[in-house]
């Protein structure tokens, strides 16, 4: 996948990604949220071309994937590498471990 953009990920909210954790069984994460992190136009740096955004994934409470770069595969998006950070269980979804990837 070449297009790491908010519009590329947004239609896939609710879909499943397979995470390859080296030496571990594959982990399934669901893309729960795609959030636009753009600032207001009057605060935006005109030299920055990309639109910052965040991806929130939900996964099982165990096994826990540590912070790091992981290879993910998706049926429509193909293969991609993302730096994932475990955030802990969600307030609204305490049964899931949350992971975040930020693009800026």
Buried (B, 14 or more C-beta within 10 A) or exposed (E): BEEBEBEBBBEBEEBEBBBBBEEEEEBEBBBBBBBEEBEEEEEEEEEEEEBBBBBBBBBEEEEEBEEEEBEBBBEEBEEBEBEBBBEEBBEEEEEBBBBBBEBE
